[in-house]
Amino acid sequence: MVALCVACGSSAAAAYEQTHSATQIVSDAGKSTGSATSFHLAVAVTTQAGQANADFDVEGKNVSGKVTYQSTLVRVMHVDGRTFVYGADMAQLLDKTNAQAAALVRAKAADKWVLMPEEFWSSTGIDEITDLRKMADCLQAASGLKKKGTSTVSGKRAVEVDDQLTSQIYVDTASPHYFLRVVLAGSDTCVTGSAVSNETLDLSKVGQKMNISVPNGYVDLQTLATG
């Protein structure tokens, strides 16, 4: 009888999403995610010009990944301040603007990484997309946050929090409560481009070593052009 009464009086600890408000949940996720220095980020955006997708491994300031836009694939690496684009992909891009340069790249570097001019990286916008601290700060400042229940995202239990613009934020219920997925409406101030009508970001491999290094056997674009 005593054991039965003890069992009746005990209860399981309340779940994270039950004990924390929507604002607290997004704040927790913002702090932990904003401090992450290595992760994998998958991005899908819709613009008036069409759909674009990107996958990036990020480790500190180094980035390795690919962008797909209008059936064009571009593989890119940014390592120790230097940016590389895979030769075959660069040739495909040059086909639209400089057929002679495209042919040169195909002939000499189709299967090699090509070192780009220093200013190229800033023109890609990848730095802004992969800036999790900026994204985390923006999400924490969102208004009208409300909890919308739980679901499974990338195999993990997540609590959904929506803002007043109907953007959806999915937070891992397990500590340290990283963002798992963010679905942004085009009117949301956190989207990473003025032409974006909606944007989805999926975050994984947080804290894992990405082993991003300078590609072997790369060629310098300037040397290629003059040689």
C-alpha positions in Angstrom: 0.0 0.0 0.0 2.8 2.4 0.9 4.6 1.7 -2.4 1.3 2.3 -4.3 0.7 5.6 -2.7 4.3 6.7 -3.4 3.8 5.8 -7.1 0.5 7.7 -7.2 2.2 10.8 -5.8 5.1 10.9 -8.2 5.0 12.4 -11.7 7.3 12.7 -14.6 9.2 16.0 -15.0 7.5 18.5 -17.2 8.8 18.7 -20.8 11.0 21.6 -21.9 8.4 23.1 -24.1 5.9 23.0 -21.3 8.1 24.8 -18.7 9.4 27.5 -21.1 7.6 30.3 -22.9 7.9 30.9 -26.6 10.2 33.8 -26.0 12.4 31.8 -23.7 12.6 28.9 -26.2 13.7 31.2 -29.0 16.1 33.0 -26.7 17.7 29.7 -25.6 18.1 28.6 -29.2 19.4 32.0 -30.3 22.2 31.9 -27.7 23.3 28.4 -28.3 23.0 28.5 -32.1 24.6 32.0 -32.4 27.7 30.7 -30.6 28.1 27.7 -32.8 31.4 27.8 -34.8 30.9 24.6 -37.0 27.7 23.3 -38.6 26.0 22.2 -41.8 23.4 24.5 -43.3 20.9 23.6 -46.0 19.1 26.6 -47.5 16.2 26.7 -49.9 14.9 30.1 -51.2 12.2 31.1 -53.6 12.5 34.3 -55.6 10.7 35.8 -58.6 13.5 34.3 -60.8 12.9 30.8 -59.4 14.1 28.4 -56.8 17.6 28.2 -55.4 19.2 25.7 -53.0 22.5 25.6 -51.2 24.3 23.3 -48.9 27.3 24.5 -46.8 29.7 23.1 -44.3 30.9 25.9 -42.1 33.9 25.8 -39.7 34.9 29.1 -38.3 35.4 31.4 -41.3 35.9 28.5 -43.7 33.0 27.4 -45.9 32.6 24.5 -48.3 29.5 23.7 -50.3 27.4 24.1 -53.4 24.7 26.3 -54.8 22.1 25.1 -57.3 20.1 27.8 -59.3 18.1 27.3 -62.5 19.7 23.9 -63.1 23.2 25.4 -62.6 25.5 23.8 -60.0 28.3 25.8 -58.5 30.7 24.2 -56.0 32.6 26.7 -53.9 35.1 26.7 -51.1 36.4 29.6 -48.9 39.5 28.6 -46.9 41.8 30.9 -45.0 40.5 34.0 -46.8 40.8 32.5 -50.3 37.9 31.4 -52.5 37.9 28.5 -55.0 35.3 27.5 -57.6 35.3 24.2 -59.3 36.4 24.6 -62.9 33.6 22.8 -64.7 31.0 24.8 -62.8 32.8 28.1 -63.6 32.9 27.2 -67.2 29.1 26.7 -67.2 28.7 30.1 -65.6 31.0 31.8 -68.2 29.0 30.2 -71.1 26.4 33.0 -70.6 28.9 35.9 -70.6 32.2 34.9 -72.1 32.3 31.9 -74.3 36.1 32.3 -75.0 36.9 32.3 -71.2 34.5 29.3 -70.7 36.4 27.3 -73.3 39.7 28.2 -71.7 38.6 27.0 -68.3 37.2 23.8 -69.8 40.5 23.1 -71.6 42.8 23.7 -68.7 40.9 23.4 -65.4 37.6 21.5 -65.9 38.6 19.0 -63.2 40.4 21.4 -60.9 39.5 24.0 -58.3 40.2 27.6 -59.5 41.4 30.3 -57.1 39.3 33.4 -57.6 40.2 37.1 -57.2 40.0 38.3 -53.6 36.9 40.4 -54.2 34.9 37.4 -55.5 33.8 36.1 -52.1 32.0 39.3 -51.0 29.9 39.2 -54.2 28.5 35.7 -53.6 26.5 36.7 -50.5 27.4 33.3 -48.9 28.9 35.1 -45.9 25.6 36.6 -45.0 23.6 33.4 -45.5 26.0 31.4 -43.2 26.1 34.1 -40.5 24.2 32.2 -37.8 24.9 34.8 -35.2 23.1 37.5 -37.2 20.2 35.1 -37.9 19.9 34.1 -34.3 19.9 37.7 -33.1 17.2 38.6 -35.6 15.0 35.7 -34.6 15.3 36.6 -30.9 14.0 40.0 -31.7 10.8 38.7 -33.5 7.4 39.8 -32.2 4.3 37.8 -31.4 6.0 34.5 -30.6 3.7 31.6 -29.9 4.2 27.9 -29.3 2.5 25.6 -31.9 3.2 22.1 -30.5 5.9 19.6 -31.2 7.0 17.5 -34.2 10.0 15.5 -35.5 12.6 17.5 -37.5 15.7 15.6 -38.8 15.0 12.8 -36.4 14.9 15.1 -33.4 12.0 16.2 -31.2 11.3 19.9 -31.9 9.0 22.5 -30.5 7.6 24.9 -33.1 7.4 28.6 -32.4 5.7 31.0 -34.9 6.0 34.7 -35.0 3.4 37.3 -36.0 4.4 37.0 -39.6 3.7 33.3 -39.6 7.4 32.4 -39.9 8.1 29.0 -38.2 11.0 28.3 -35.9 11.7 24.7 -34.9 13.9 24.3 -31.8 15.5 21.1 -30.5 13.8 20.2 -27.1 17.1 18.6 -26.0 19.8 20.8 -24.5 21.5 22.9 -25.8 18.3 23.7 -27.8 19.7 24.6 -31.2 17.5 25.8 -34.1 16.8 22.8 -36.3 14.7 24.5 -39.0 13.6 28.0 -39.7 10.9 28.7 -42.3 10.7 32.4 -43.1 8.0 34.3 -45.0 9.2 36.8 -47.5 7.9 39.7 -45.4 10.0 38.6 -42.4 12.9 40.9 -41.7 15.2 37.9 -41.1 15.2 36.7 -44.7 18.7 37.0 -46.3 17.7 38.9 -49.5 15.1 41.5 -50.5 14.0 39.4 -53.6 13.3 36.3 -51.4 9.6 35.4 -51.1 10.3 32.6 -48.7 13.3 30.9 -47.2 13.9 27.6 -45.3 17.1 26.8 -43.4 17.9 23.4 -41.9 20.7 23.2 -39.4 22.7 20.0 -38.5 26.1 18.7 -37.4 26.5 21.5 -35.0 29.9 21.3 -33.3 31.3 18.6 -35.6 34.6 18.9 -37.2 34.3 19.7 -40.9 37.9 19.3 -42.1 37.7 22.1 -44.6 41.1 22.7 -46.2 42.7 24.2 -49.3 42.0 21.9 -52.3 44.9 20.0 -53.8 46.1 21.0 -57.2 44.2 24.2 -57.6 45.0 26.7 -60.3 45.0 30.5 -60.1 42.4 32.2 -62.4 44.7 35.1 -63.1 47.5 32.7 -64.1 45.1 30.7 -66.2 43.9 33.8 -68.0 47.4 35.0 -68.9 48.9 31.6 -69.5 
